[in-house]
Amino acid sequence: MQDFLEGIFKANAGSQTDPIVARQRTALQLLDEGAQRIDASLDDSPRAKLRVLRTLATIFDDMGETERTADMLAKRVQVFERLLPGERSELAQARAELAMALAVIGKDVPAHENLSQAEFILSQLPSASDDAHVAVDMAFAQFHAARGDPRGLAAAKRLTQRLQGAPLSIDQSGARMLRGKLERFAGDPAQAVKTLEEGIDLAQKLPGGGENTTFVLLSELALALADAGQPEAALQKMRDALRVVEGNAGPSSPMAIIILARLGQLLTEQGRSEDALQPLLGARRRIDSSPALAGITGVVAPQRFYEGQARRRLGQLDAASRCYAEALALTAAPEGSADASIRAGAALSVTLAMQGKLAQAMAALERAEALQQRADIRGFAQQLMLAEARSAILLRTGDLKGLDPLWRSLESEPIFAARLGEPGAQVLRVLAILGEQGTDAAAAEAKGALERLLIGPPVPNRDYEAARLRSIANKQFLPTGLQQKRL
């Protein structure tokens, strides 16, 4: 190992043929040279080779070289398979780490393949270490949480249970953050609130009060409170998250801008689109003032998307379309998020339909639907947004009968079958109409009804409430000339 490291740094030494050029090599160039040499080095000492590869992966990650990070982690998997074939538990951990790195750069298919292989390996090893199980469950939960897909919830639950008796660490609060996020995606915001509050309590017991994780937990708690029908509490928690992250990392840090955009998201969803523009435009100004931030997809795309949502509610359709198109262009890049791309495409489709651009709306919708199928994302939010987009197109064409098979097809999905009765389906249809023609107040009313019918406690008058909203929609929000028709 010593010879290997000396070989890398001699490349920067004055004894080279051209010492001036050698000394001008950047750290990244030296790391790249080391990464190239590792393939043919240290085969007689596989453990040392694994340590070097992990070190290189960590340094590349710190430098923002995410593709190179994934390359190093892929080489670690190869070392285990080629030189240490008996270390199956560690191979599972290595595949889980590689899966997360691949997911970061938008390679969801190979990421999922590595996760599946890691899970299979552990299923064949009754005596696999707790560390291996924790690593695989953490990766599986993170992968699905990043995609808005509740299928990671079982892994997140196992993860919190495995860490229950372990010494206090950031992993325990992080596990609850993932579990709470996935519980919200699964339609259980009340439980998500409890889980996230537990995570905050644990984070605050960490050295330094867990400031580096508390703001993430607070922002997720805010979203869960909003879904649980506590709008003012949600806004307060999001403002708390913003205060913590600005104090800890600065107002122009990536997470500060993401949380500022989330504050705008909450205000828009509460029917306060005018108020939402203040934090959303503040986030845009911070991005525009920093070239480094402008290149981070995970910062720019959410801001553009949420700004588009607010502008659409305000009737600023051209501006909304531009925002969605920018978000879509960013998330469609190789390092983009499939979940974010689906949402942006569906929102763009709705807006184009509202503008009467039906061919473009259908093209945007079909691309989003194809991506959902290709990426195998089954979250409630994505399915709802895609259904709203198709509904907006059907409404513009006057094909109200087409709404029935659309929403009934959703009822065949397991997640919908568990939560969606006929009254819920009717409210979803109304929500699609309100998304096209409705005011902030009407959309907020429909969203509240949807939450009560789908994810709230049992409502005695479900049929009456659904019928009342259908009546409101028919009388006030259907396109001119269609007001006499009924859903």
Secondary structure, DSSP 4 states (H G I P E B T S, - for coil): -HHHHHHHHHTTSTTSSSHHHHHT--HHHHHHHHHHHHTTS-TT-HHHHHHHHHHHHHHHHHTT-HHHHHHHHHHHHHHHHHH-TT-HHHHHHHHHHHHHHHHHTT-HHHHHHHHHHHHHHHHT-TT--HHHHHHHHHHHHHHHHHTT-GGGHHHHHHHHHHTTTSPP-HHHHHHHHHHHHHHHHTT-HHHHHHHHHHHHHHHHTSGGGGHHHHHHHHHHHHHHHHHTT-HHHHHHHHHHHHHHHHHHH-TTSHHHHHHHHHHHHHHHHTT-HHHHHHHHHHHHHHHHT-HHHHT-HHHHHHHHHHHHHHHHHTT-HHHHHHHHHHHHHHHTSTTS-HHHHHHHHHHHHHHHHHTT-HHHHHHHHHHHHHHHHHHT---HHHHHHHHHHHHHHHHHHT-GGGHHHHHHHHHTSHHHHHH--HHHHHHHHHHHHHHHH--HHHHHHHHHHHHHHHTSS--TTHHHHHHHHHHHHHHHTSPTT-TT---
